[in-house]
């Protein structure tokens, strides 16, 4: 999900890099979404933070992202998640068994406050 957020932030395909001193080898790349799709996603992801379920992150600058849950087992329980970006940093948070995205948003805020 961090790669998805990075693609939206950049506006095109992104090659993840795990180590600063080691290049990533790409065997098969991908095409990023169209400019119109990127524009729409940026707008919607920013709205999540300015007026939606990620509004607690508004104090950390121009953050954009998407909240969600992922049900598991019989569907009665869910993990909470937030994927987003600020500037050139993209990130994703998953809180197992959280039930809602709130704890993931909170964890993202702690992360953002440290960078």
Biopython code that builds the backbone (N, CA, C, O; Angstrom):
import numpy as np
from Bio.PDB.StructureBuilder import StructureBuilder

atoms = [
    (1, "UNK", "N", (0.827, -1.190, 0.000)),
    (1, "UNK", "CA", (0.000, 0.000, 0.000)),
    (1, "UNK", "C", (0.871, 1.254, 0.000)),
    (1, "UNK", "O", (0.471, 2.280, -0.549)),
    (2, "UNK", "N", (2.046, 1.185, 0.602)),
    (2, "UNK", "CA", (2.945, 2.331, 0.559)),
    (2, "UNK", "C", (3.368, 2.603, -0.882)),
    (2, "UNK", "O", (3.529, 3.761, -1.269)),
    (3, "UNK", "N", (3.548, 1.565, -1.670)),
    (3, "UNK", "CA", (3.900, 1.738, -3.074)),
    (3, "UNK", "C", (2.753, 2.381, -3.849)),
    (3, "UNK", "O", (2.990, 3.205, -4.731)),
    (4, "UNK", "N", (1.528, 2.018, -3.532)),
    (4, "UNK", "CA", (0.363, 2.648, -4.158)),
    (4, "UNK", "C", (0.349, 4.138, -3.829)),
    (4, "UNK", "O", (0.170, 4.974, -4.715)),
    (5, "UNK", "N", (0.541, 4.470, -2.540)),
    (5, "UNK", "CA", (0.561, 5.876, -2.130)),
    (5, "UNK", "C", (1.706, 6.627, -2.803)),
    (5, "UNK", "O", (1.536, 7.774, -3.217)),
    (6, "UNK", "N", (2.858, 5.994, -2.914)),
    (6, "UNK", "CA", (4.010, 6.630, -3.568)),
    (6, "UNK", "C", (3.733, 6.891, -5.042)),
    (6, "UNK", "O", (4.158, 7.909, -5.587)),
    (7, "UNK", "N", (3.028, 5.978, -5.681)),
    (7, "UNK", "CA", (2.676, 6.154, -7.090)),
    (7, "UNK", "C", (1.783, 7.373, -7.267)),
    (7, "UNK", "O", (1.971, 8.149, -8.204)),
    (8, "UNK", "N", (0.816, 7.548, -6.376)),
    (8, "UNK", "CA", (-0.067, 8.716, -6.440)),
    (8, "UNK", "C", (0.729, 9.986, -6.171)),
    (8, "UNK", "O", (0.572, 10.978, -6.884)),
    (9, "UNK", "N", (1.576, 9.964, -5.155)),
    (9, "UNK", "CA", (2.375, 11.150, -4.817)),
    (9, "UNK", "C", (3.270, 11.569, -5.970)),
    (9, "UNK", "O", (3.380, 12.755, -6.282)),
    (10, "UNK", "N", (3.903, 10.604, -6.595)),
    (10, "UNK", "CA", (4.840, 10.893, -7.690)),
    (10, "UNK", "C", (4.111, 11.185, -8.998)),
    (10, "UNK", "O", (4.588, 11.964, -9.824)),
    (11, "UNK", "N", (2.962, 10.562, -9.177)),
    (11, "UNK", "CA", (2.228, 10.726, -10.420)),
    (11, "UNK", "C", (2.643, 9.747, -11.485)),
    (11, "UNK", "O", (2.340, 9.944, -12.662)),
    (12, "UNK", "N", (3.331, 8.691, -11.094)),
    (12, "UNK", "CA", (3.776, 7.683, -12.040)),
    (12, "UNK", "C", (4.403, 6.513, -11.313)),
    (12, "UNK", "O", (4.456, 6.483, -10.083)),
    (13, "UNK", "N", (4.871, 5.562, -12.076)),
    (13, "UNK", "CA", (5.453, 4.341, -11.527)),
    (13, "UNK", "C", (6.636, 4.652, -10.618)),
    (13, "UNK", "O", (7.432, 5.550, -10.897)),
    (14, "UNK", "N", (6.737, 3.901, -9.534)),
    (14, "UNK", "CA", (7.798, 4.081, -8.548)),
    (14, "UNK", "C", (8.509, 2.745, -8.351)),
    (14, "UNK", "O", (7.861, 1.703, -8.256)),
    (15, "UNK", "N", (9.817, 2.775, -8.290)),
    (15, "UNK", "CA", (10.595, 1.594, -7.947)),
    (15, "UNK", "C", (11.002, 1.733, -6.495)),
    (15, "UNK", "O", (11.755, 2.645, -6.155)),
    (16, "UNK", "N", (10.523, 0.853, -5.632)),
    (16, "UNK", "CA", (10.885, 0.957, -4.217)),
    (16, "UNK", "C", (12.373, 0.731, -4.012)),
    (16, "UNK", "O", (13.018, 0.003, -4.765)),
    (17, "UNK", "N", (12.894, 1.360, -2.993)),
    (17, "UNK", "CA", (14.303, 1.220, -2.669)),
    (17, "UNK", "C", (14.408, 0.911, -1.183)),
    (17, "UNK", "O", (13.987, 1.709, -0.347)),
    (18, "UNK", "N", (14.962, -0.232, -0.861)),
    (18, "UNK", "CA", (15.059, -0.652, 0.531)),
    (18, "UNK", "C", (16.344, -0.197, 1.200)),
    (18, "UNK", "O", (16.382, -0.030, 2.419)),
    (19, "UNK", "N", (17.394, 0.005, 0.420)),
    (19, "UNK", "CA", (18.686, 0.404, 0.964)),
    (19, "UNK", "C", (19.206, 1.596, 0.176)),
    (19, "UNK", "O", (19.156, 1.588, -1.054)),
    (20, "UNK", "N", (19.701, 2.614, 0.856)),
    (20, "UNK", "CA", (20.179, 3.812, 0.158)),
    (20, "UNK", "C", (21.430, 3.548, -0.665)),
    (20, "UNK", "O", (21.677, 4.246, -1.649)),
    (21, "UNK", "N", (22.214, 2.567, -0.286)),
    (21, "UNK", "CA", (23.464, 2.314, -1.004)),
    (21, "UNK", "C", (23.399, 1.124, -1.962)),
    (21, "UNK", "O", (24.430, 0.657, -2.446)),
    (22, "UNK", "N", (22.182, 0.632, -2.235)),
    (22, "UNK", "CA", (22.031, -0.520, -3.122)),
    (22, "UNK", "C", (20.870, -0.270, -4.080)),
    (22, "UNK", "O", (19.736, -0.059, -3.650)),
    (23, "UNK", "N", (21.157, -0.294, -5.368)),
    (23, "UNK", "CA", (20.120, -0.088, -6.373)),
    (23, "UNK", "C", (19.161, -1.280, -6.404)),
    (23, "UNK", "O", (19.554, -2.418, -6.148)),
    (24, "UNK", "N", (17.927, -1.002, -6.714)),
    (24, "UNK", "CA", (16.928, -2.046, -6.865)),
    (24, "UNK", "C", (16.903, -2.498, -8.319)),
    (24, "UNK", "O", (16.836, -1.671, -9.228)),
    (25, "UNK", "N", (16.957, -3.795, -8.538)),
    (25, "UNK", "CA", (16.884, -4.342, -9.884)),
    (25, "UNK", "C", (15.426, -4.632, -10.212)),
    (25, "UNK", "O", (14.733, -5.304, -9.448)),
    (26, "UNK", "N", (14.965, -4.125, -11.343)),
    (26, "UNK", "CA", (13.575, -4.329, -11.752)),
    (26, "UNK", "C", (13.548, -5.328, -12.903)),
    (26, "UNK", "O", (14.110, -5.077, -13.969)),
    (27, "UNK", "N", (12.896, -6.452, -12.678)),
    (27, "UNK", "CA", (12.756, -7.456, -13.721)),
    (27, "UNK", "C", (11.557, -7.173, -14.611)),
    (27, "UNK", "O", (11.593, -7.428, -15.814)),
    (28, "UNK", "N", (10.511, -6.651, -14.022)),
    (28, "UNK", "CA", (9.311, -6.309, -14.779)),
    (28, "UNK", "C", (8.656, -5.125, -14.078)),
    (28, "UNK", "O", (8.244, -5.237, -12.924)),
    (29, "UNK", "N", (8.558, -4.000, -14.764)),
    (29, "UNK", "CA", (7.971, -2.806, -14.184)),
    (29, "UNK", "C", (6.477, -2.742, -14.402)),
    (29, "UNK", "O", (5.858, -3.719, -14.824)),
    (30, "UNK", "N", (5.899, -1.591, -14.114)),
    (30, "UNK", "CA", (4.478, -1.383, -14.313)),
    (30, "UNK", "C", (4.260, 0.039, -14.802)),
    (30, "UNK", "O", (5.113, 0.905, -14.615)),
    (31, "UNK", "N", (3.135, 0.271, -15.418)),
    (31, "UNK", "CA", (2.776, 1.611, -15.845)),
    (31, "UNK", "C", (1.928, 2.241, -14.757)),
    (31, "UNK", "O", (1.046, 1.592, -14.195)),
    (32, "UNK", "N", (2.192, 3.498, -14.459)),
    (32, "UNK", "CA", (1.380, 4.208, -13.484)),
    (32, "UNK", "C", (0.041, 4.590, -14.082)),
    (32, "UNK", "O", (-0.172, 4.432, -15.284)),
    (33, "UNK", "N", (-0.863, 5.089, -13.255)),
    (33, "UNK", "CA", (-2.179, 5.501, -13.743)),
    (33, "UNK", "C", (-2.092, 6.761, -14.599)),
    (33, "UNK", "O", (-1.071, 7.449, -14.606)),
    (34, "UNK", "N", (-3.165, 7.053, -15.312)),
    (34, "UNK", "CA", (-3.213, 8.252, -16.154)),
    (34, "UNK", "C", (-3.153, 9.509, -15.305)),
    (34, "UNK", "O", (-3.408, 9.464, -14.101)),
    (35, "UNK", "N", (-2.819, 10.615, -15.921)),
    (35, "UNK", "CA", (-2.778, 11.899, -15.225)),
    (35, "UNK", "C", (-4.114, 12.262, -14.604)),
    (35, "UNK", "O", (-4.156, 12.797, -13.496)),
    (36, "UNK", "N", (-5.206, 11.980, -15.304)),
    (36, "UNK", "CA", (-6.537, 12.277, -14.778)),
    (36, "UNK", "C", (-6.837, 11.440, -13.534)),
    (36, "UNK", "O", (-7.425, 11.930, -12.570)),
    (37, "UNK", "N", (-6.430, 10.181, -13.569)),
    (37, "UNK", "CA", (-6.644, 9.313, -12.419)),
    (37, "UNK", "C", (-5.811, 9.781, -11.233)),
    (37, "UNK", "O", (-6.312, 9.820, -10.109)),
    (38, "UNK", "N", (-4.556, 10.133, -11.461)),
    (38, "UNK", "CA", (-3.686, 10.640, -10.391)),
    (38, "UNK", "C", (-4.280, 11.900, -9.782)),
    (38, "UNK", "O", (-4.305, 12.044, -8.560)),
    (39, "UNK", "N", (-4.750, 12.800, -10.606)),
    (39, "UNK", "CA", (-5.345, 14.042, -10.111)),
    (39, "UNK", "C", (-6.550, 13.766, -9.220)),
    (39, "UNK", "O", (-6.692, 14.358, -8.150)),
    (40, "UNK", "N", (-7.405, 12.872, -9.666)),
    (40, "UNK", "CA", (-8.591, 12.517, -8.867)),
    (40, "UNK", "C", (-8.193, 11.851, -7.558)),
    (40, "UNK", "O", (-8.754, 12.173, -6.510)),
    (41, "UNK", "N", (-7.235, 10.928, -7.598)),
    (41, "UNK", "CA", (-6.786, 10.253, -6.387)),
    (41, "UNK", "C", (-6.162, 11.233, -5.397)),
    (41, "UNK", "O", (-6.426, 11.153, -4.198)),
    (42, "UNK", "N", (-5.348, 12.147, -5.885)),
    (42, "UNK", "CA", (-4.744, 13.146, -4.992)),
    (42, "UNK", "C", (-5.813, 13.959, -4.281)),
    (42, "UNK", "O", (-5.717, 14.201, -3.078)),
    (43, "UNK", "N", (-6.820, 14.376, -5.016)),
    (43, "UNK", "CA", (-7.898, 15.159, -4.435)),
    (43, "UNK", "C", (-8.655, 14.359, -3.369)),
    (43, "UNK", "O", (-8.909, 14.855, -2.271)),
    (44, "UNK", "N", (-9.005, 13.134, -3.702)),
    (44, "UNK", "CA", (-9.751, 12.308, -2.758)),
    (44, "UNK", "C", (-8.910, 11.943, -1.536)),
    (44, "UNK", "O", (-9.415, 11.946, -0.414)),
    (45, "UNK", "N", (-7.637, 11.631, -1.747)),
    (45, "UNK", "CA", (-6.778, 11.262, -0.631)),
    (45, "UNK", "C", (-6.511, 12.455, 0.287)),
    (45, "UNK", "O", (-6.384, 12.287, 1.500)),
    (46, "UNK", "N", (-6.426, 13.632, -0.273)),
    (46, "UNK", "CA", (-6.248, 14.825, 0.558)),
    (46, "UNK", "C", (-7.512, 15.087, 1.366)),
    (46, "UNK", "O", (-7.428, 15.482, 2.529)),
    (47, "UNK", "N", (-8.683, 14.875, 0.767)),
    (47, "UNK", "CA", (-9.955, 15.093, 1.464)),
    (47, "UNK", "C", (-10.111, 14.157, 2.660)),
    (47, "UNK", "O", (-10.757, 14.523, 3.641)),
    (48, "UNK", "N", (-9.533, 12.958, 2.599)),
    (48, "UNK", "CA", (-9.578, 12.037, 3.735)),
    (48, "UNK", "C", (-8.950, 12.695, 4.964)),
    (48, "UNK", "O", (-9.407, 12.492, 6.089)),
    (49, "UNK", "N", (-7.897, 13.485, 4.736)),
    (49, "UNK", "CA", (-7.194, 14.130, 5.845)),
    (49, "UNK", "C", (-7.815, 15.481, 6.201)),
    (49, "UNK", "O", (-7.862, 15.842, 7.377)),
    (50, "UNK", "N", (-8.284, 16.220, 5.225)),
    (50, "UNK", "CA", (-8.838, 17.545, 5.537)),
    (50, "UNK", "C", (-10.240, 17.487, 6.113)),
    (50, "UNK", "O", (-10.626, 18.366, 6.885)),
    (51, "UNK", "N", (-11.013, 16.464, 5.751)),
    (51, "UNK", "CA", (-12.398, 16.447, 6.227)),
    (51, "UNK", "C", (-12.975, 15.051, 6.415)),
    (51, "UNK", "O", (-14.191, 14.894, 6.519)),
    (52, "UNK", "N", (-12.127, 14.049, 6.459)),
    (52, "UNK", "CA", (-12.636, 12.681, 6.550)),
    (52, "UNK", "C", (-12.074, 11.909, 7.724)),
    (52, "UNK", "O", (-11.720, 12.484, 8.753)),
    (53, "UNK", "N", (-11.998, 10.613, 7.558)),
    (53, "UNK", "CA", (-11.609, 9.708, 8.633)),
    (53, "UNK", "C", (-10.147, 9.824, 9.050)),
    (53, "UNK", "O", (-9.750, 9.261, 10.071)),
    (54, "UNK", "N", (-9.351, 10.538, 8.282)),
    (54, "UNK", "CA", (-7.949, 10.756, 8.640)),
    (54, "UNK", "C", (-7.683, 12.169, 9.132)),
    (54, "UNK", "O", (-6.537, 12.617, 9.143)),
    (55, "UNK", "N", (-8.727, 12.870, 9.537)),
    (55, "UNK", "CA", (-8.578, 14.295, 9.888)),
    (55, "UNK", "C", (-7.630, 14.545, 11.056)),
    (55, "UNK", "O", (-7.111, 15.654, 11.186)),
    (56, "UNK", "N", (-7.391, 13.565, 11.895)),
    (56, "UNK", "CA", (-6.431, 13.732, 12.991)),
    (56, "UNK", "C", (-5.020, 13.992, 12.477)),
    (56, "UNK", "O", (-4.164, 14.461, 13.228)),
    (57, "UNK", "N", (-4.769, 13.691, 11.204)),
    (57, "UNK", "CA", (-3.434, 13.893, 10.627)),
    (57, "UNK", "C", (-3.257, 15.291, 10.041)),
    (57, "UNK", "O", (-2.168, 15.626, 9.574)),
    (58, "UNK", "N", (-4.298, 16.104, 10.057)),
    (58, "UNK", "CA", (-4.230, 17.442, 9.488)),
    (58, "UNK", "C", (-3.154, 18.323, 10.095)),
    (58, "UNK", "O", (-2.647, 19.219, 9.421)),
    (59, "UNK", "N", (-2.800, 18.100, 11.325)),
    (59, "UNK", "CA", (-1.787, 18.933, 11.991)),
    (59, "UNK", "C", (-0.359, 18.602, 11.574)),
    (59, "UNK", "O", (0.585, 19.267, 12.001)),
    (60, "UNK", "N", (-0.199, 17.579, 10.743)),
    (60, "UNK", "CA", (1.138, 17.162, 10.323)),
    (60, "UNK", "C", (1.518, 17.641, 8.922)),
    (60, "UNK", "O", (2.431, 17.085, 8.312)),
    (61, "UNK", "N", (0.850, 18.637, 8.416)),
    (61, "UNK", "CA", (1.187, 19.187, 7.109)),
    (61, "UNK", "C", (0.293, 18.652, 6.014)),
    (61, "UNK", "O", (-0.822, 18.197, 6.270)),
    (62, "UNK", "N", (0.787, 18.709, 4.801)),
    (62, "UNK", "CA", (0.004, 18.329, 3.622)),
    (62, "UNK", "C", (0.000, 16.812, 3.442)),
    (62, "UNK", "O", (0.562, 16.288, 2.480)),
    (63, "UNK", "N", (-0.631, 16.126, 4.364)),
    (63, "UNK", "CA", (-0.741, 14.671, 4.327)),
    (63, "UNK", "C", (-1.946, 14.301, 3.478)),
    (63, "UNK", "O", (-2.974, 14.978, 3.524)),
    (64, "UNK", "N", (-1.825, 13.245, 2.716)),
    (64, "UNK", "CA", (-2.937, 12.695, 1.944)),
    (64, "UNK", "C", (-2.938, 11.193, 2.169)),
    (64, "UNK", "O", (-1.880, 10.596, 2.365)),
    (65, "UNK", "N", (-4.115, 10.576, 2.144)),
    (65, "UNK", "CA", (-4.126, 9.139, 2.355)),
    (65, "UNK", "C", (-5.500, 8.530, 2.278)),
    (65, "UNK", "O", (-6.470, 9.178, 1.886)),
    (66, "UNK", "N", (-5.566, 7.278, 2.657)),
    (66, "UNK", "CA", (-6.804, 6.505, 2.626)),
    (66, "UNK", "C", (-6.846, 5.604, 3.848)),
    (66, "UNK", "O", (-5.875, 4.914, 4.159)),
    (67, "UNK", "N", (-7.981, 5.619, 4.539)),
    (67, "UNK", "CA", (-8.185, 4.723, 5.668)),
    (67, "UNK", "C", (-8.966, 3.504, 5.203)),
    (67, "UNK", "O", (-9.596, 3.518, 4.145)),
    (68, "UNK", "N", (-8.917, 2.458, 6.004)),
    (68, "UNK", "CA", (-9.723, 1.293, 5.675)),
    (68, "UNK", "C", (-9.643, 0.229, 6.734)),
    (68, "UNK", "O", (-8.875, 0.321, 7.691)),
    (69, "UNK", "N", (-10.456, -0.782, 6.537)),
    (69, "UNK", "CA", (-10.421, -1.967, 7.375)),
    (69, "UNK", "C", (-10.336, -3.189, 6.479)),
    (69, "UNK", "O", (-10.727, -3.158, 5.312)),
    (70, "UNK", "N", (-9.824, -4.250, 7.043)),
    (70, "UNK", "CA", (-9.729, -5.520, 6.324)),
    (70, "UNK", "C", (-10.262, -6.610, 7.245)),
    (70, "UNK", "O", (-9.607, -7.002, 8.211)),
    (71, "UNK", "N", (-11.452, -7.088, 6.932)),
    (71, "UNK", "CA", (-12.069, -8.124, 7.749)),
    (71, "UNK", "C", (-11.291, -9.434, 7.605)),
    (71, "UNK", "O", (-10.685, -9.712, 6.571)),
    (72, "UNK", "N", (-11.330, -10.220, 8.668)),
    (72, "UNK", "CA", (-10.666, -11.523, 8.609)),
    (72, "UNK", "C", (-11.488, -12.550, 9.377)),
    (72, "UNK", "O", (-12.427, -12.213, 10.099)),
    (73, "UNK", "N", (-11.114, -13.797, 9.202)),
    (73, "UNK", "CA", (-11.848, -14.884, 9.857)),
    (73, "UNK", "C", (-13.264, -14.962, 9.332)),
    (73, "UNK", "O", (-13.482, -15.021, 8.122)),
    (74, "UNK", "N", (-14.230, -14.964, 10.239)),
    (74, "UNK", "CA", (-15.631, -15.045, 9.830)),
    (74, "UNK", "C", (-16.209, -13.682, 9.456)),
    (74, "UNK", "O", (-17.406, -13.560, 9.199)),
    (75, "UNK", "N", (-15.353, -12.658, 9.426)),
    (75, "UNK", "CA", (-15.788, -11.317, 9.047)),
    (75, "UNK", "C", (-16.228, -10.453, 10.213)),
    (75, "UNK", "O", (-16.549, -9.279, 10.028)),
    (76, "UNK", "N", (-16.246, -11.013, 11.397)),
    (76, "UNK", "CA", (-16.677, -10.260, 12.572)),
    (76, "UNK", "C", (-15.565, -9.365, 13.127)),
    (76, "UNK", "O", (-15.833, -8.456, 13.912)),
    (77, "UNK", "N", (-14.338, -9.618, 12.725)),
    (77, "UNK", "CA", (-13.185, -8.844, 13.203)),
    (77, "UNK", "C", (-12.483, -8.190, 12.023)),
    (77, "UNK", "O", (-12.588, -8.646, 10.885)),
    (78, "UNK", "N", (-11.758, -7.100, 12.322)),
    (78, "UNK", "CA", (-11.074, -6.391, 11.238)),
    (78, "UNK", "C", (-9.760, -5.793, 11.715)),
    (78, "UNK", "O", (-9.597, -5.425, 12.878)),
    (79, "UNK", "N", (-8.837, -5.711, 10.779)),
    (79, "UNK", "CA", (-7.604, -4.959, 10.972)),
    (79, "UNK", "C", (-7.896, -3.533, 10.486)),
    (79, "UNK", "O", (-8.729, -3.344, 9.599)),
    (80, "UNK", "N", (-7.226, -2.544, 11.050)),
    (80, "UNK", "CA", (-7.367, -1.171, 10.582)),
    (80, "UNK", "C", (-6.112, -0.738, 9.846)),
    (80, "UNK", "O", (-5.007, -1.147, 10.205)),
    (81, "UNK", "N", (-6.273, 0.087, 8.819)),
    (81, "UNK", "CA", (-5.097, 0.524, 8.058)),
    (81, "UNK", "C", (-5.214, 1.973, 7.589)),
    (81, "UNK", "O", (-6.304, 2.536, 7.489)),
    (82, "UNK", "N", (-4.059, 2.544, 7.310)),
    (82, "UNK", "CA", (-3.960, 3.864, 6.691)),
    (82, "UNK", "C", (-2.764, 3.816, 5.766)),
    (82, "UNK", "O", (-1.687, 3.367, 6.159)),
    (83, "UNK", "N", (-2.945, 4.278, 4.538)),
    (83, "UNK", "CA", (-1.844, 4.399, 3.582)),
    (83, "UNK", "C", (-1.848, 5.833, 3.084)),
    (83, "UNK", "O", (-2.900, 6.374, 2.745)),
    (84, "UNK", "N", (-0.681, 6.446, 3.039)),
    (84, "UNK", "CA", (-0.653, 7.835, 2.621)),
    (84, "UNK", "C", (0.729, 8.326, 2.258)),
    (84, "UNK", "O", (1.687, 7.562, 2.135)),
    (85, "UNK", "N", (0.790, 9.650, 2.089)),
    (85, "UNK", "CA", (2.057, 10.298, 1.772)),
    (85, "UNK", "C", (2.046, 11.735, 2.271)),
    (85, "UNK", "O", (0.996, 12.351, 2.456)),
    (86, "UNK", "N", (3.240, 12.239, 2.478)),
    (86, "UNK", "CA", (3.480, 13.651, 2.751)),
    (86, "UNK", "C", (4.787, 13.989, 2.054)),
    (86, "UNK", "O", (5.836, 13.423, 2.364)),
    (87, "UNK", "N", (4.711, 14.912, 1.116)),
    (87, "UNK", "CA", (5.909, 15.239, 0.342)),
    (87, "UNK", "C", (6.429, 14.015, -0.379)),
    (87, "UNK", "O", (5.697, 13.370, -1.130)),
    (88, "UNK", "N", (7.704, 13.692, -0.152)),
    (88, "UNK", "CA", (8.308, 12.553, -0.852)),
    (88, "UNK", "C", (8.383, 11.293, 0.021)),
    (88, "UNK", "O", (9.148, 10.375, -0.275)),
    (89, "UNK", "N", (7.600, 11.255, 1.079)),
    (89, "UNK", "CA", (7.565, 10.074, 1.945)),
    (89, "UNK", "C", (6.188, 9.416, 1.853)),
    (89, "UNK", "O", (5.167, 10.036, 2.149)),
    (90, "UNK", "N", (6.181, 8.160, 1.440)),
    (90, "UNK", "CA", (4.948, 7.374, 1.397)),
    (90, "UNK", "C", (5.054, 6.294, 2.461)),
    (90, "UNK", "O", (6.143, 5.798, 2.749)),
    (91, "UNK", "N", (3.913, 5.931, 3.043)),
    (91, "UNK", "CA", (3.927, 4.982, 4.144)),
    (91, "UNK", "C", (2.593, 4.258, 4.227)),
    (91, "UNK", "O", (1.589, 4.714, 3.679)),
    (92, "UNK", "N", (2.595, 3.131, 4.914)),
    (92, "UNK", "CA", (1.379, 2.368, 5.172)),
    (92, "UNK", "C", (1.459, 1.812, 6.586)),
    (92, "UNK", "O", (2.520, 1.389, 7.046)),
    (93, "UNK", "N", (0.316, 1.821, 7.263)),
    (93, "UNK", "CA", (0.231, 1.327, 8.640)),
    (93, "UNK", "C", (-0.898, 0.304, 8.697)),
    (93, "UNK", "O", (-1.986, 0.547, 8.174)),
    (94, "UNK", "N", (-0.645, -0.828, 9.325)),
    (94, "UNK", "CA", (-1.659, -1.850, 9.568)),
    (94, "UNK", "C", (-1.643, -2.166, 11.059)),
    (94, "UNK", "O", (-0.600, -2.501, 11.621)),
    (95, "UNK", "N", (-2.807, -2.058, 11.693)),
    (95, "UNK", "CA", (-2.924, -2.428, 13.103)),
    (95, "UNK", "C", (-3.830, -3.651, 13.179)),
    (95, "UNK", "O", (-5.033, -3.566, 12.935)),
    (96, "UNK", "N", (-3.238, -4.774, 13.518)),
    (96, "UNK", "CA", (-3.972, -6.035, 13.553)),
    (96, "UNK", "C", (-5.056, -6.016, 14.628)),
    (96, "UNK", "O", (-4.813, -5.617, 15.766)),
    (97, "UNK", "N", (-6.241, -6.449, 14.252)),
    (97, "UNK", "CA", (-7.342, -6.595, 15.183)),
    (97, "UNK", "C", (-7.894, -5.293, 15.736)),
    (97, "UNK", "O", (-8.605, -5.314, 16.741)),
    (98, "UNK", "N", (-7.595, -4.170, 15.118)),
    (98, "UNK", "CA", (-8.010, -2.859, 15.637)),
    (98, "UNK", "C", (-9.509, -2.627, 15.528)),
    (98, "UNK", "O", (-10.072, -1.870, 16.319)),
    (99, "UNK", "N", (-10.153, -3.252, 14.581)),
    (99, "UNK", "CA", (-11.590, -3.075, 14.398)),
    (99, "UNK", "C", (-11.955, -1.872, 13.547)),
    (99, "UNK", "O", (-12.932, -1.913, 12.800)),
    (100, "UNK", "N", (-11.178, -0.801, 13.652)),
    (100, "UNK", "CA", (-11.389, 0.418, 12.862)),
    (100, "UNK", "C", (-10.041, 0.938, 12.384)),
    (100, "UNK", "O", (-8.993, 0.419, 12.770)),
    (101, "UNK", "N", (-10.074, 1.960, 11.548)),
    (101, "UNK", "CA", (-8.834, 2.561, 11.059)),
    (101, "UNK", "C", (-8.232, 3.546, 12.053)),
    (101, "UNK", "O", (-7.088, 3.966, 11.878)),
    (102, "UNK", "N", (-8.970, 3.924, 13.089)),
    (102, "UNK", "CA", (-8.500, 4.924, 14.046)),
    (102, "UNK", "C", (-7.117, 4.663, 14.623)),
    (102, "UNK", "O", (-6.284, 5.570, 14.613)),
    (103, "UNK", "N", (-6.835, 3.469, 15.125)),
    (103, "UNK", "CA", (-5.500, 3.208, 15.656)),
    (103, "UNK", "C", (-4.394, 3.322, 14.593)),
    (103, "UNK", "O", (-3.274, 3.717, 14.918)),
    (104, "UNK", "N", (-4.685, 2.989, 13.357)),
    (104, "UNK", "CA", (-3.694, 3.124, 12.287)),
    (104, "UNK", "C", (-3.436, 4.597, 11.984)),
    (104, "UNK", "O", (-2.298, 4.990, 11.732)),
    (105, "UNK", "N", (-4.481, 5.405, 12.010)),
    (105, "UNK", "CA", (-4.324, 6.854, 11.817)),
    (105, "UNK", "C", (-3.461, 7.420, 12.939)),
    (105, "UNK", "O", (-2.572, 8.235, 12.692)),
    (106, "UNK", "N", (-3.721, 6.993, 14.156)),
    (106, "UNK", "CA", (-2.929, 7.448, 15.301)),
    (106, "UNK", "C", (-1.457, 7.056, 15.152)),
    (106, "UNK", "O", (-0.568, 7.869, 15.407)),
    (107, "UNK", "N", (-1.203, 5.826, 14.745)),
    (107, "UNK", "CA", (0.176, 5.368, 14.541)),
    (107, "UNK", "C", (0.847, 6.160, 13.425)),
    (107, "UNK", "O", (2.032, 6.478, 13.521)),
    (108, "UNK", "N", (0.104, 6.480, 12.368)),
    (108, "UNK", "CA", (0.660, 7.292, 11.285)),
    (108, "UNK", "C", (1.038, 8.676, 11.801)),
    (108, "UNK", "O", (2.060, 9.231, 11.396)),
    (109, "UNK", "N", (0.221, 9.235, 12.692)),
    (109, "UNK", "CA", (0.534, 10.532, 13.286)),
    (109, "UNK", "C", (1.826, 10.489, 14.083)),
    (109, "UNK", "O", (2.634, 11.414, 14.008)),
    (110, "UNK", "N", (2.028, 9.417, 14.850)),
    (110, "UNK", "CA", (3.281, 9.271, 15.610)),
    (110, "UNK", "C", (4.466, 9.202, 14.672)),
    (110, "UNK", "O", (5.505, 9.808, 14.930)),
    (111, "UNK", "N", (4.314, 8.463, 13.580)),
    (111, "UNK", "CA", (5.370, 8.377, 12.579)),
    (111, "UNK", "C", (5.670, 9.751, 11.989)),
    (111, "UNK", "O", (6.828, 10.163, 11.920)),
    (112, "UNK", "N", (4.634, 10.453, 11.567)),
    (112, "UNK", "CA", (4.812, 11.758, 10.930)),
    (112, "UNK", "C", (5.404, 12.788, 11.885)),
    (112, "UNK", "O", (6.146, 13.673, 11.458)),
    (113, "UNK", "N", (5.090, 12.683, 13.154)),
    (113, "UNK", "CA", (5.623, 13.653, 14.110)),
    (113, "UNK", "C", (7.115, 13.501, 14.292)),
    (113, "UNK", "O", (7.779, 14.423, 14.766)),
    (114, "UNK", "N", (7.654, 12.349, 13.922)),
    (114, "UNK", "CA", (9.073, 12.085, 14.072)),
    (114, "UNK", "C", (9.916, 12.363, 12.855)),
    (114, "UNK", "O", (11.137, 12.219, 12.906)),
    (115, "UNK", "N", (9.292, 12.761, 11.751)),
    (115, "UNK", "CA", (10.092, 13.020, 10.543)),
    (115, "UNK", "C", (9.929, 14.463, 10.094)),
    (115, "UNK", "O", (10.524, 14.870, 9.096)),
]
sb = StructureBuilder()
sb.init_structure("model")
sb.init_model(0)
sb.init_chain("A")
sb.init_seg("    ")
for serial, (resi, resn, name, xyz) in enumerate(atoms, 1):
    if name == "N":
        sb.init_residue(resn, " ", resi, " ")
    sb.init_atom(name, np.array(xyz, "f"), 0.0, 1.0, " ", f" {name:<3s}", serial, name[0])
structure = sb.get_structure()
